[in-house]
Structures are given as structure tokens and as C-alpha cells.
């Protein structure tokens, strides 16, 4: 048995900006309005009638070398063995260093709790053998979630057949969301 | 900002209080065991697709709605509004108790009453109208819902012929055009099509159904080519292989030129046409003058492109489709435009083939034997037989109906029973709908929230939300039909009732009890009995959906002896029925006038977060677009002195609305666009109240001449900064 390492492969071309993932996450994780653990990046370019629009799902990249974990003074930000980056609410003092350190703006401060919150890849669902809410609910099945170290797994199959990129690799964070090109 | 950031903790408290109250009044099932987490399969009600969901319940609260992968028709997904359906139950702004109006209409003064009082009052008013004007003096309006059958039956048993439903505001012209041509309305096999043309049916943005998912999958993975026509650069346009910002109202000119090229170059499926179609020679002669060069002048699409699309389309056939889409009518000749689509599909032979148009398969349900009532005696008030002899009679023609109610001819209609419809927003020309409401002596609304129409009603009968009630079993027909059950997930939080119980409460007081003497359980037992299962109802309760084995079926009508339900028994390119009824038997083009200087064509549309006007106030959905804005091209805005986010007045012959401008490159300079469902007048929709503008207030009433369907793009507007 090898150690599991969770990652996401995202096929943004199939994203239609329908926001199903955003609402599913809000419901699953009781994220208050005003904040979101996942969102859709939008780009609109060109002048009439030569136009372009593109949509890209975003959330925590569950980096292999997460800067948020490194800067956390209390150890509240940590990484599970399976790669999921988490915040332990009990230990979080709300200093928000991690928010500054995150290259992807994937964290936010919960005023009501005084702690920083982020995508957990729905680890409670993963631990039950289910898919994260955003992955499951998606109408066009934009996201694939699984074990990136499994050579026969879904993710490696996708990465073997398509070109891909990661965002801001220069940070050295080794982000674990792979965007198919 | 207002109250849409209700802390989750508080809303759970509210919800928990509700559960306790419901338990005290003894609603039967015990609350769930504390801490135990389980899933109940049921059916979504947020849009017409009716996806299967698994409701996760813990401590008596619904925690989450997950997609139910067992239903092939929902493809293991749940869209944004499907996920947000949870808040229909837990939104503190929902309706909780019957109410009777205490002030003037629209003043917002209500008296909370018991169901007994609400039923007594409603029945008394209905009986008084029946006495004075006859049973036809009450109008019964409803929108497709599993339980709608009970409401419609009550209207009929009451003796009124006047039932009016949504199709004449929706897809009546499409349905009629395909029926006239093929004798049925088919589905479109987008999953297997290689070439798809779509006009205005903005399937990646306006509505999420299997068609959306199939097309995105085939377009992105299988390289299905998508050609898209729309005066706006929508999400669908952004994903299309080619997008043409066609001149509004000229779709028919595009299709006729395609027919011209395909027939002129002998690219049609000759064997199919010979075996299955009627009137090809007439068609060939008819489309001769409609050249691509002529079409270019009408549509703005270069002639060479039209030729290219026609060739590609016929090369890809039979896996090529001109997609009918779900879309309201646009112009007064909408039916003929849809007919041309149907004809184009027919001559390339995509009928009943993989990747083509496929007649729907149905599943037979059993029926509960109920006492029959006498058919209503009076003719319909909309005189649909006279004005739209080919239209589906039972659904009515809404705009003509409103005209006749307002004029009191052929007879007065003074009572209005409304089941989950919001005519104030659904019908163009809101001022006229307001006058129709005002001339009513009595209006009752059954709804789950205080819609704009409910706001002006006299009595409100709150229905339990879809997660709090069991509805009749329903067949979702299609290429691969399924049977679904919507079952109660939690006890009603408040003093609300399912439709059947509301109908029974009224029937008892109207002396019509004998026709409604059954329970929902008995109804469903009888319906499920015919299914090829050992314990059919138990199966549905456990799974939420029954999918007959075998998968999609193709080609069942492809034998030369097959009799199509048309006059000639064949697919009618040339329509004998239309000829007989005095309409053009082949589609004739009528150009739309271009907007004069200073005016714009108003185009309207939908976003998939919002179901028409009904979910704009849902906190999780409202968050995405707290107001609609007027899309206007920067060039047009500049000459009118309008900057981005300026408040503008949009005015037409029927009224004006104020909303903020959104300067965008993504719209034709001669058009403006606004999203439907905003500019709420109901103060109880506290988030959405008075945010943005209602398209219904500026749309002028016009209808398709054959089907009577509302024509939504006939309005020219002025826009000025205020």
C-alpha cells in the first residue's frame, strides 16, 4: 500500500460558471454568506464582435509544500498525511499570517469565530468514501478528485492524455490543482 | 447589507423551533433519533427537469441535498438552485400560516388565520362568484408541478372551463410546430450528435438539464461542433465553435437559406424524404427564392458562412441537429420559425436516429379510480377555439385570456385561484396584469412564498415546501424515461399543507368532497401498481427513482408503415393541417423592423440560478446577482451619455423601469438586455424587493399568431440616464 495523496484535476473548458459548486460547498460546510471556500474565476476579453470568455474554478490548492502551514505560529495550519491542508480551529489565534502567505487567496477570516477558514476538500466526506461536495454536484463534471500517486488512478489517466498546468509554480508551493489545457 | 447573512446557527435555531412546533401538533412521524444521519431520496422542485436528490437528514434537520446518481435523467448532478432548495424550508421569509388580507390590496396588511377560517372564507367567496357569474366566473391558474393535477381537478369539478397554464408563456409555439410536422414533440439526442445548431436557446447558461450536460460533454470531449446564434455573447456563445450575433428576429431567414442550399445542392436524405415525408416538392419550390445572399441582408450572417453551415450540417447528418431548445416565443411568427427548424431536421433524416431527434418514450402508470364529475358547460373565456384553433386547448392562451377578462367579453371572470404561478412577472405588460387583478372580486394564491402576485391576493394558502410533502408519482418522459417519487423528508416546519390537503379542505366546503376522497398514499399506490416491480411503491420510497432497464431506444418509428399522427400519416414538410386552418402551409418569412434611432430592441433571458421569477429571493442565489442590470453596448451608451453603473430608465409603450446600466461588449449595439425575475414589488421578499427592474413592466404584449404563445422580443425601448 502506498500513501494516498489527494489532488484535483480541473477541466476548465467544461466550466459554465453555473455556481453549483459554490452553493454545494456553502451548504455542505455551512459557509456564511460573504465568504466562499470555492469560487469561479472569470475572464472576459475583446471588443464586439471578437470576444472571449473563460471560467476557472478556484479553491485551496492543497499544496505539497504549503506556505500557509510554514508561517503559522501555532501549528493550527497543518497538512494531513494524505496531503489535505487543514486549519485546527482550536489552535488558530486569528493572526491571518496564512492568509497573506497563500498565493491563491484561498483563505478567509471568520469574524464570528475569530479563526481562519478554507477548503478542506470535504475531508469528512472523503473519510466516508464520498467525493467532495463541489466535485460531486458539478453538472458538467469539471473536477476530478483522487489519489495523484496512484499510477492507474483517474487523475494520472487524465494527466497522461492532456497537457496541463499548475498556477504560480514559481512560489515553490507545489500546488496540487492541475488545470487541463 | 440586509439580512441575507443570517448566521447558520440562528437559522438552525429557527428551524429547530419549527420542528418542535410541528411535532407538538402531531404530524405523525416521530422526529429522527438525535445524531443519526440518514439519506432520504426525493425529487427536486426548483425547475422543470426534476432531478433526483438525496436529502441528508440529521437531528431532524435537512443538512444537505446531494445528487442521486440512480437517475440517468439528472446525470448525478445538482445545480446551484437544486443545492439552494434547502433554503425554501429554512428561509425565515417563507410563508408559514394561512392569511387573509386585512387592508387594501397590495397594502401588505394581513391577518393570520387558521386553515378552517381560510377555507371557509375562500369557499364562501368562490360560491358567491359561482352564484352571480356561474362557475366559469372563476379562473384557475397553475404551473407544472407534480401536484398540479389536484388543483386542476378542483377547478373542473367546480365547473370552470377556465384553466390556464404556463405553456402559452413558454414553449407552446415549439410544441405546436413539432406536433404539426411530426405528430409529436421529440427529444434531442445531444449526447450523440456531431453537429448542433442552436439559436438563442442559451443552454450553458440559462437552464441546467441533461441537454446542457450532454452537450458540454460532447462539445468539449467528443468535438461535437456547436454553431450558436444569439444577439448576445452568452456562456453558450463562448463555448461554441462559431457564434453569429444574428440580427434579432431573422432566424427564419437563416433557416430558409439553409433549406435553400441543402435542397439546391441535393444534400438532403433522399431515401428518408421519399419514405417518410410529405410535400417535399412544394418545399423545394418554396425555398428557391430564399438564397444565402438574400439571407445575408436579413441576418447579417455572410452568405458564404450560411452555405458552409448548410454543407457541414448535411454532411454530419443524421447526427446533426437544429436544436429546438426551451425558449419562449420571440416574435409573432415564432411558430413558423420553429416549423422551419422542424422541416430542416426532417429533410436531413435525423428522425429517430442516434444523435438526432428521437420521439419520447413513456412509461404507463396506473390510475386511481375516482368519481367522475360533469364537464364544464361554458366555453373558454379566451375563445382559444376561435383564435388559435390548432393550439393545445387545455393549457389556454394567457395573453388573449387577459384581454378577454379585462373586456368582460364573452363573459365576466371575477374570481382567480392561483397555484404557484406569478402572473405579475410571468406575463408581459405588468400594468395590464395589475388591472386584471384589480377587476377580480376575489383572488386566492397557493404558494410557498409571498410572490408579487400573492402580495396582491385576498387569501394566501401556504403550501408545504417540496421537502416537507409527498407528491404524486411522476413519469419524466424522454429518450430514456424514468419514474420519480417526491416524498416527505421532514415534517412541515410550520402550519402549511400539501396541495391535495388544500384542495380537499376547499372541496369539502364546496360540496365536492366525493371527488377527492383519497390520500396521497392511495394515489401513489395505484400509480405505482403498473410498474414492473415486486413492491413498486416501496422501491420508489427506497430509491426515489425507477429506471426501466434497456437504456435509450432508437428507431422504433423507422419503418415505412409507421403512421405519424398527421393528416397524411407522414412527416409533413408541407402541412395539410395548416393549409386547412388558413395558415401558411410552408414557413413564410416576415422581416422585423430595425429599431429607429434612439430606440433599442429589448431582449430578455434567464440565468440558471433563477427559476423564472421564483428564486431571486433565495439567500444563497440572491448572493450571485442582487440586482439585474441593463446590458448595453459601450458605443450605444456613450451616445446616450450613460456610464457603467448609472441608473437608467427603460421605457416602452407599456411602462418604465429603473435599473443600473452594465456597459458590455457582449451585446449587439442595437439591443439591450435584462435578466428576468427582478424588480420585486412584494415587500415580504425582503432581499429582492425593489432591486433591479422587472422586464414584465416594459415588455409589450404580443403573441404568436398560430399558437397564441407570448412573443417576448417584440418590444422596442428607449433608454435614458436618470
Interface residues (C-beta under 8 A of the other chain):
Chain A: X11 X13 X14 X16 X17 X18 X19 X20 X22 X23 X24 X26 X27 X28 X30 X32 X33 X34 X44 X46 X47 X48 X49 X51 X52 X53 X54 X55 X112 X133 X136 X137 X138 X139 X140 X141
Chain B: X4 X5 X7 X8 X63 X64 X65 X66 X67 X75 X76 X77 X78 X79 X80 X81 X82 X83 X84 X86 X204 X205 X208 X212 X213 X216 X217 X220 X233 X235 X237 X238 X239 X245 X608 X609 X619 X620 X621 X623 X624 X633 X635 X664 X665 X666 X667 X668 X669
